Amino acid sequence: MASSNLLLSLLFAAAVVCGGAISGASAENTVLDNVCGSLGGYYVTPEACLSALCHDPSSPCAAARDAPALAALAARLAASNATAARDSVAAAAASSSSAGLRACLQLYTGAAAALEWAAGSAAAGRLPGAREVMDAARYVPSGCDGVAAGAAVPVANGGFDAMATVAHAVLASLSKGY
Ligand SMILES: *[C@@H]1O[C@H](CO)[C@@H](O)[C@H](O)[C@H]1NC(C)=O
Protein backbone atom coordinates (compact mmCIF):
# COMPACT_ATOMS: atom_id res chain seq x y z
CA MET A 1 0.00 0.00 0.00
CA ALA A 2 2.67 2.47 1.08
CA SER A 3 4.86 1.54 -1.87
CA SER A 4 2.01 1.94 -4.38
CA ASN A 5 1.29 5.38 -2.94
CA LEU A 6 4.96 6.22 -3.35
CA LEU A 7 4.86 5.00 -6.95
CA LEU A 8 1.82 7.17 -7.65
CA SER A 9 3.54 10.19 -6.10
CA LEU A 10 6.57 9.62 -8.29
CA LEU A 11 4.39 9.31 -11.38
CA PHE A 12 2.61 12.52 -10.50
CA ALA A 13 5.92 14.28 -9.94
CA ALA A 14 7.21 13.00 -13.29
CA ALA A 15 4.01 14.14 -14.99
CA VAL A 16 4.36 17.64 -13.53
CA VAL A 17 8.02 17.91 -14.55
CA CYS A 18 7.42 16.60 -18.07
CA GLY A 19 4.27 18.66 -18.49
CA GLY A 20 6.26 21.77 -17.70
CA ALA A 21 8.89 20.90 -20.27
CA ILE A 22 6.30 20.28 -22.99
CA SER A 23 4.19 23.37 -22.40
CA GLY A 24 6.93 25.62 -23.77
CA ALA A 25 6.71 23.88 -27.15
CA SER A 26 3.01 24.53 -27.68
CA ALA A 27 2.23 27.50 -25.51
CA GLU A 28 -0.93 28.29 -27.46
CA ASN A 29 -2.68 25.14 -26.29
CA THR A 30 -2.62 25.03 -22.53
CA VAL A 31 -5.75 22.84 -22.32
CA LEU A 32 -3.97 20.05 -24.15
CA ASP A 33 -0.86 20.44 -21.99
CA ASN A 34 -2.82 20.69 -18.76
CA VAL A 35 -4.91 17.61 -19.41
CA CYS A 36 -2.01 15.56 -20.77
CA GLY A 37 0.10 16.64 -17.82
CA SER A 38 -2.48 15.45 -15.30
CA LEU A 39 -2.91 11.80 -16.25
CA GLY A 40 -0.18 10.28 -14.06
CA GLY A 41 -2.83 8.68 -11.88
CA TYR A 42 -3.90 6.70 -14.96
CA TYR A 43 -0.27 5.71 -15.71
CA VAL A 44 -0.31 7.90 -18.83
CA THR A 45 2.74 10.13 -19.36
CA PRO A 46 2.39 13.54 -21.04
CA GLU A 47 4.43 12.19 -23.97
CA ALA A 48 2.12 9.20 -24.49
CA CYS A 49 -0.92 11.48 -24.23
CA LEU A 50 0.37 14.03 -26.75
CA SER A 51 1.58 11.27 -29.06
CA ALA A 52 -1.85 9.60 -29.14
CA LEU A 53 -3.92 12.79 -29.39
CA CYS A 54 -1.63 14.50 -31.92
CA HIS A 55 -0.87 11.41 -34.02
CA ASP A 56 -3.49 12.06 -36.72
CA PRO A 57 -2.82 15.25 -38.74
CA SER A 58 -6.39 15.20 -40.10
CA SER A 59 -7.74 15.68 -36.53
CA PRO A 60 -5.40 18.37 -35.19
CA CYS A 61 -4.99 18.23 -31.42
CA ALA A 62 -4.17 21.95 -31.33
CA ALA A 63 -7.71 22.68 -32.54
CA ALA A 64 -9.12 21.45 -29.22
CA ARG A 65 -9.52 24.79 -27.44
CA ASP A 66 -11.31 23.61 -24.30
CA ALA A 67 -11.77 20.50 -22.19
CA PRO A 68 -15.05 19.36 -23.83
CA ALA A 69 -13.44 19.67 -27.28
CA LEU A 70 -10.46 17.65 -26.09
CA ALA A 71 -12.73 14.92 -24.68
CA ALA A 72 -14.61 14.78 -27.98
CA LEU A 73 -11.33 14.58 -29.91
CA ALA A 74 -10.03 11.73 -27.72
CA ALA A 75 -13.24 9.74 -28.17
CA ARG A 76 -13.34 10.38 -31.92
CA LEU A 77 -9.70 9.28 -32.33
CA ALA A 78 -10.35 6.11 -30.30
CA ALA A 79 -13.37 5.25 -32.47
CA SER A 80 -11.43 5.80 -35.72
CA ASN A 81 -8.47 3.86 -34.36
CA ALA A 82 -10.72 0.92 -33.37
CA THR A 83 -12.29 0.91 -36.84
CA ALA A 84 -8.84 0.86 -38.49
CA ALA A 85 -7.71 -1.92 -36.13
CA ARG A 86 -10.90 -3.86 -36.89
CA ASP A 87 -10.16 -3.62 -40.62
CA SER A 88 -6.59 -4.90 -40.07
CA VAL A 89 -7.86 -7.82 -38.02
CA ALA A 90 -10.53 -8.54 -40.64
CA ALA A 91 -7.84 -8.71 -43.33
CA ALA A 92 -5.71 -11.01 -41.19
CA ALA A 93 -8.69 -13.23 -40.35
CA ALA A 94 -9.66 -13.48 -44.04
CA SER A 95 -6.27 -14.90 -44.99
CA SER A 96 -6.10 -17.33 -42.09
CA SER A 97 -8.07 -20.28 -40.80
CA SER A 98 -7.56 -19.14 -37.19
CA ALA A 99 -10.74 -19.26 -35.12
CA GLY A 100 -8.86 -17.04 -32.65
CA LEU A 101 -8.51 -14.24 -35.19
CA ARG A 102 -12.23 -14.49 -35.97
CA ALA A 103 -12.97 -14.16 -32.25
CA CYS A 104 -10.64 -11.15 -32.09
CA LEU A 105 -12.49 -9.66 -35.07
CA GLN A 106 -15.77 -10.04 -33.18
CA LEU A 107 -14.28 -8.16 -30.22
CA TYR A 108 -13.18 -5.30 -32.51
CA THR A 109 -16.47 -5.22 -34.41
CA GLY A 110 -18.34 -4.74 -31.14
CA ALA A 111 -15.82 -2.23 -29.80
CA ALA A 112 -15.79 -0.14 -32.99
CA ALA A 113 -19.59 0.14 -32.91
CA ALA A 114 -19.65 0.99 -29.21
CA LEU A 115 -16.89 3.59 -29.63
CA GLU A 116 -18.79 5.24 -32.50
CA TRP A 117 -21.63 5.72 -30.05
CA ALA A 118 -19.19 6.97 -27.40
CA ALA A 119 -17.67 9.49 -29.82
CA GLY A 120 -21.12 10.92 -30.58
CA SER A 121 -21.92 11.02 -26.89
CA ALA A 122 -18.67 12.82 -26.02
CA ALA A 123 -19.21 15.28 -28.88
CA ALA A 124 -22.59 16.09 -27.32
CA GLY A 125 -20.90 16.73 -23.96
CA ARG A 126 -22.11 13.54 -22.29
CA LEU A 127 -18.94 12.01 -20.87
CA PRO A 128 -19.85 9.47 -18.16
CA GLY A 129 -21.34 6.85 -20.52
CA ALA A 130 -18.60 7.41 -23.07
CA ARG A 131 -16.04 6.97 -20.32
CA GLU A 132 -17.48 3.59 -19.31
CA VAL A 133 -17.52 2.35 -22.92
CA MET A 134 -13.90 3.48 -23.25
CA ASP A 135 -13.04 1.66 -20.04
CA ALA A 136 -14.41 -1.60 -21.46
CA ALA A 137 -12.67 -1.05 -24.83
CA ARG A 138 -9.29 -0.90 -23.10
CA TYR A 139 -9.51 -4.66 -22.57
CA VAL A 140 -10.03 -5.54 -26.25
CA PRO A 141 -6.29 -5.67 -27.15
CA SER A 142 -5.36 -8.07 -24.36
CA GLY A 143 -8.58 -9.99 -25.07
CA CYS A 144 -7.48 -10.37 -28.69
CA ASP A 145 -4.02 -11.54 -27.70
CA GLY A 146 -5.69 -14.09 -25.44
CA VAL A 147 -8.26 -15.47 -27.86
CA ALA A 148 -5.81 -15.47 -30.79
CA ALA A 149 -4.12 -18.42 -29.08
CA GLY A 150 -0.79 -18.01 -30.82
CA ALA A 151 -2.03 -16.66 -34.18
CA ALA A 152 -0.31 -13.41 -35.22
CA VAL A 153 -2.48 -10.47 -34.22
CA PRO A 154 -1.93 -7.35 -36.40
CA VAL A 155 0.27 -4.59 -34.91
CA ALA A 156 -2.78 -2.30 -34.99
CA ASN A 157 -3.87 -4.20 -31.87
CA GLY A 158 -0.99 -2.64 -29.93
CA GLY A 159 -1.71 0.76 -31.46
CA PHE A 160 -5.29 0.61 -30.28
CA ASP A 161 -4.08 -0.40 -26.82
CA ALA A 162 -2.08 2.85 -26.64
CA MET A 163 -4.95 4.95 -28.01
CA ALA A 164 -7.64 3.44 -25.80
CA THR A 165 -5.51 3.85 -22.68
CA VAL A 166 -5.01 7.56 -23.37
CA ALA A 167 -8.61 8.18 -24.46
CA HIS A 168 -9.95 6.50 -21.33
CA ALA A 169 -7.63 8.55 -19.10
CA VAL A 170 -8.68 11.81 -20.79
CA LEU A 171 -12.39 11.03 -20.47
CA ALA A 172 -12.03 9.79 -16.90
CA SER A 173 -10.08 12.86 -15.82
CA LEU A 174 -12.60 15.23 -17.41
CA SER A 175 -15.72 13.36 -16.34
CA LYS A 176 -16.27 13.44 -12.59
CA GLY A 177 -19.00 11.17 -11.26
CA TYR A 178 -22.02 9.83 -13.12
C1 LIG B 1 -3.89 4.13 -33.21
O1 LIG B 1 -3.33 5.04 -32.30
C2 LIG B 1 -1.98 4.74 -31.95
C3 LIG B 1 -1.56 5.72 -30.88
O2 LIG B 1 -1.54 7.02 -31.38
C4 LIG B 1 -1.11 4.79 -33.19
O3 LIG B 1 0.20 4.45 -32.87
C5 LIG B 1 -1.66 3.84 -34.24
O4 LIG B 1 -0.91 3.99 -35.43
C6 LIG B 1 -3.11 4.13 -34.51
N1 LIG B 1 -3.63 3.13 -35.41
C7 LIG B 1 -4.19 3.44 -36.57
C8 LIG B 1 -4.59 2.27 -37.39
O5 LIG B 1 -4.34 4.59 -36.93
The ligand as a Tripos MOL2 file, in Angstrom:
@<TRIPOS>MOLECULE
LIG
   14    14     1     0     0
SMALL
NO_CHARGES

@<TRIPOS>ATOM
      1 C1         -3.8940    4.1250  -33.2110 C.3       1 LIG1
      2 O1         -3.3270    5.0430  -32.2980 O.3       1 LIG1
      3 C2         -1.9800    4.7390  -31.9530 C.3       1 LIG1
      4 C3         -1.5560    5.7240  -30.8790 C.3       1 LIG1
      5 O2         -1.5440    7.0170  -31.3810 O.3       1 LIG1
      6 C4         -1.1050    4.7920  -33.1940 C.3       1 LIG1
      7 O3          0.2050    4.4480  -32.8750 O.3       1 LIG1
      8 C5         -1.6630    3.8440  -34.2430 C.3       1 LIG1
      9 O4         -0.9070    3.9890  -35.4280 O.3       1 LIG1
     10 C6         -3.1140    4.1350  -34.5060 C.3       1 LIG1
     11 N1         -3.6300    3.1270  -35.4060 N.am      1 LIG1
     12 C7         -4.1860    3.4380  -36.5660 C.2       1 LIG1
     13 C8         -4.5890    2.2660  -37.3870 C.3       1 LIG1
     14 O5         -4.3430    4.5880  -36.9310 O.2       1 LIG1
@<TRIPOS>BOND
     1     1     2 1
     2     1    10 1
     3     2     3 1
     4     3     4 1
     5     3     6 1
     6     4     5 1
     7     6     7 1
     8     6     8 1
     9     8     9 1
    10     8    10 1
    11    10    11 1
    12    11    12 1
    13    12    13 1
    14    12    14 2
@<TRIPOS>SUBSTRUCTURE
     1 LIG1         1 GROUP 0 **** ****
